[in-house]
Structures are given as C-alpha cells and as structure tokens.
C-alpha cells in the first residue's frame, strides 16, 4: 500500500518528497498532495518499519543525505521457512485469533492450510474462528497480522496473491487515489507553472526601469 506508507513517512520522518516518492513508487506530486492533505481520501499511515520493509537506521541515512535512496529490506535466506510450523513468541500468541479473523474477513479466498502456515496455528482453531464456535469468539477482534507482528507484509501479500490466482480472482490493487490521481497531478503541476510564470513576470517588471523614465532633454 504505497500511499499509506508514504503518509506514514511524511508524518514521522524528515525524508524529502523525492526520497519518499522513490521508495513508494509514487509521483512526487502525489507525495506533496499527501503532505498537504489534498488527497481525496484521508489515509491511515502504514509503518514500514513494523512491516519489516525498513529499519530506523536506513531512515536516518536518508534523513542525513537528501540524495540517498532508501533500500527495502529483503528477508535473510536463513530465516525463510521451508517445512515445519512457524514459531511465534509467547507474547504474541494471544494475538493469533485476531490475525486469523482478519484474514478470514478480508481474504476469504485464502485456505485454512495457507493461514495455518502463515500464522503458525492449527486448522481446528481456524475452523472454530470461521464457524464462530471458538471458546473466546466474543473477544476476538480482526486485526492485520502484519501490524500484530505475526508475519511480514511480503509473506501476507504472497499468500493472498497465490490464493487469488488459484481462485481466479484479480490481485488486489491499492487504488484509493487512482480516480483522482491524474487530475491531482495536473492541478498541482498547473499551480507550479502558474507560480513560476508569476515569479518570472515580477522579475521582468523589476528589471525594466524604462516604463517610468522621462527624458529631461526631450521637448
């Protein structure tokens, strides 16, 4: 979700619009619009640090050097699982039902087996949440598993894309600003060009003193 990520970077860092646009794959005028709250839809910021896409050290490099381009993190090969259940820290295990409920609600095409591998839980638990027979169903609140720290955004996107392809569903696209994107860019570009023309005209007027000059020797 590039617009949500850009919104978080604008609000929480001193990175330039150019750096944020390059990292998020957006036009610089879109980032300016987000910063000026001119976007048609108010975005909820998405923290790329918690999502495992950036580190604070990388952000600090960018803040220290305006020409630096942020590099997205890639998961180390040694931590990528091939077999066996996912290990989840004890402190986060209580969040699993919330993450499972979020996936069931927002991505019904994802199978129980895929959820089990992604979150590190049993199919029995998933089925109980899906059927609303879970012993703690009254207290389960759907929450993004990435935000909860149960998986990375890259892992979630891969599972959703694979499930969507198998189900013949078009992959979801972050299109919340698409309807007004071109118009927004054109409007901002026109504003900049008008301001530049006004500045040039003002400078030209200041440099031309002949308009008010009267030749004292001319009769």
N, C-alpha and C positions, 0 to 999 in steps of 0.2 A: 504494500500500500504506500506508494511513493509520496502522495500528497500528505498523508497523516505523518509519515516520517519527517518530511520537510517541515511540517508545522511544529513538531517537537524540537527539531534542530534550530529553528528560528527562535523559539521561545526560551530554549535552555542553553544555547551556546552563542559564542561570538563569531561563528563562522560567517564568511561572506556569502552573499546570494549566489555567486558563481560557484563556490565550493559545494553548497547545498544542492544546487541545480545539477552539478556534475555527478554527485553521489547518488541522487534520487532519480536521475534520468529525466529531469523536467526542463522546461524552458525557463530561463532566468526571470522572465516577466511573470510566470506563474508563481515563482517563489516570492517575488515582490508583492504580488496580489495577496498571498497568504500572510505575509508580514504586515500588510496594510489592512487586513481584514476585509478585503474587497471581494473575496471569493463568495460565490452564491451560497455555498454550504459551509457552515461552521464545522471545522474538522476537529476531531479529538486526536491529540498528538499520540504518536506511537513511538515508544522509546527503543531505538535501535541497539542500545547498549544491553538492555534486558533481553532483547530478542537475539542477542549473540551475533549481531552484524557489525558492531563497532566496539572499540574499547575507549575508555576515557583518555588513555594515552594517545590514541590516534586522533581524537578530537582536539587534544591540547596541541599536537603537532600542527594541525590545521589552523588553530587559532593563533599560533606563533608565526606562521608563514602563510600569507594570503595566496601564494602561488602553489601551495601544496594541495594535492588532490587526495582525498580520503580513500583508503583501501578497505574494501569489505572483507571481513574475516571469512576464512574457509575452515571448516571443521577439520581438525587433525585426523589423519588416517587412523591413528592408533585408537581413537575413541569411537570410531564408527562400528556399530554392531553388525554382525552377520547372523549370529544364532543366539538363542537363549533370551530370557526375559530381560527387560530394561530395569536397571537398578534406579530406584528413586529414594532420595534421602528421607529419613524418618519424618523430618519436619514438614515435608511436602506431601506425604502420603494421604493426609486427610483432605488434600485438595483434589485428589484424583476424581471423585464423583462429580465435582463441579466441572472439571475439564471434559469428562466423558459426556455429561449432559449438554455442554456447549457444542461438541462435535455432532451429537445426535440431532440437536435442534437446527444447526446451521449447515450441516453436510450429511444429509440423510443417505447419500449415495455411498458413504464410507462404511465398509463392512465391519462387523464385530471383530473379526480377525485382525483387520488393519488397526482398529482402535486399540485392541489388546497389545499389539506390538509397539504402537506409538506411545501409549501411556504407561504400559507395563502393568496390566491388570488381567483379570480373568473374564472369560466370556460370560460366566454366570453373573458377575457383577454388572457387566454391560447390559445383559438381558433384563436384569432386575430394574435398572435405571430406565431402560427403554420402555418396559411394561409398567413402570411406576409402582413396582412392588418392593423396591429397596427399603430396608428397615429404617433408613434415615431420609426418605424421599422428601419429607416436609421441610427439611433444612438444606436441601441441595439447590444451589443457585448456579445456573450455567455461567461459566467464566472461561475466557480464552485460555487454553492450556499453555500458550506461549507466555502470556502475562504471568501465569502461575508458576512458570519455570519448569513445567513438566516435559517440554520438548522445545526444539528450536523452530523458528518460523520456516526455515528451509525444509525441515522434516515434515512439518504440517502441510506446507504447500505441495511437497512431492506426493504425499499420501492422497491429498484432495485431487490433485491433477490425475493421478493414476486411477482413482475411483471414478472420476468424471469421464475419463476416456473409456473405461470399461462399460460405463452406463450410457455412453453416447451423449453425454452432456457437455456443452461447450464450457471450457475452463473459465472460471470467474475472472472478471477484469475490473480493476479499480476505475470506475467510470463516473464517479460522483461529480467531477468537474468537466467531463467531456462535453456536455451540452453547451456550455458557455466558454469553453477553452479558447477557441479561435477568436470569438468576439472579444473576450477579455484581453487577449494578446494584442489584437488590432487596436483596441481602445487605449491600452497603455502605450503602445508604440506611437499612436497619433498624438497623445499627450506629450510625450517626449519630443517628438518632432516639432510640435507647435511651440513648446518651451524653447527649443533650440533656435527656431526662427525668430521668436520674440527677442531672445538674447542677442542674436546677430543684428537685428534691426536697431536695437538700443545702442549697440556698439557703433553701428554705422552712423547713427544720428549724432552721437557724441563726438565722432571724429570729423564731422563736416561742419566747419565754422563759417562757411561762405554764405549760408542762408541768412544770417542776421548781420552780415558785414556791409557797411555803407562806405563807398569810396569818397573821402572828403575832398578829393581834387576833381571829382566828376560834377559837372554842372548841367 
